[in-house]
Amino acid sequence: MSIRRLLGVFLSGLVALAFSACDADKLSKLKPGITSADEVRQLMGEPSLEWVETDGARVWEYPRTPQGIVNYMLVIGPDKVLREVRQVLTEENFAKVRPGMSSDEVRYLLGRPAHELYFSLKQEKVWDWKTKVEGGMTWYFNVHFNNDGVVTRTSTNFTPGP
């Protein structure tokens, strides 16, 4: 392995470690049922996306991709108090992705993808999320969409390195 590649791997690892340590510190300060929406914004920053539920609750997206292997959804109740903190990149959620779902439904379930690629010959868009780094391999969960933004299938792949 070249010095440049080794340095890149080392720096990527440091960024991921700093990200996870920072998140752990911030998340430990969030108390469902106690922390206000304003306190969440002060601590976590602005969400990248917000959904409004039928009951008036708001779901705020805090993605940690492409470097991280987590995406957070924070549920703020109509009373403007934190209800729930969810890490959504889980095997359980990956299993919920089914053909026929819309891209909006997938985004709500998994958060912002790490990458979005379009393959013109196949006429498909593929979103991926990094799921784990293990044994020198980085694993990804992929969702394939047709040109109408509807899920056609899912797949997984891995690449060497972090």
LINKAGI-V922245 format. One record per backbone hydrogen bond with DSSP energy under -0.5 kcal/mol. CO is the residue of the C=O (numbers start at 1). NH is the residue of the N-H. If there is no record, write none. Layout:
CO;NH / CO;NH
//
This chain:
2;6 / 3;7 / 4;8 / 5;9 / 6;10 / 7;11 / 8;12 / 9;13 / 10;14 / 11;15 / 12;16 / 13;17 / 14;18 / 15;19 / 16;20 / 17;21 / 18;22 / 19;23 / 20;24 / 21;25 / 22;26 / 23;27 / 24;28 / 25;29 / 26;29 / 27;30 / 29;31 / 30;32 / 31;34 / 31;35 / 35;82 / 36;40 / 37;41 / 38;42 / 39;43 / 40;44 / 41;45 / 49;61 / 51;53 / 51;59 / 53;56 / 57;53 / 58;60 / 58;76 / 59;51 / 60;74 / 61;48 / 61;49 / 62;72 / 64;68 / 70;64 / 71;88 / 72;62 / 73;75 / 73;86 / 74;60 / 74;76 / 75;77 / 75;83 / 75;84 / 76;58 / 77;80 / 80;37 / 81;77 / 82;33 / 84;75 / 86;73 / 86;88 / 88;90 / 90;94 / 91;95 / 92;96 / 93;96 / 93;97 / 94;97 / 98;101 / 101;151 / 102;106 / 103;107 / 104;108 / 105;109 / 106;110 / 107;111 / 115;128 / 117;126 / 118;120 / 119;123 / 119;124 / 124;119 / 125;145 / 126;117 / 127;143 / 128;114 / 128;115 / 129;141 / 132;139 / 134;137 / 136;161 / 137;134 / 137;139 / 138;159 / 139;131 / 139;132 / 140;157 / 141;129 / 142;155 / 143;127 / 144;152 / 144;153 / 145;125 / 146;149 / 149;103 / 150;146 / 151;100 / 153;144 / 155;142 / 157;140 / 159;138
//
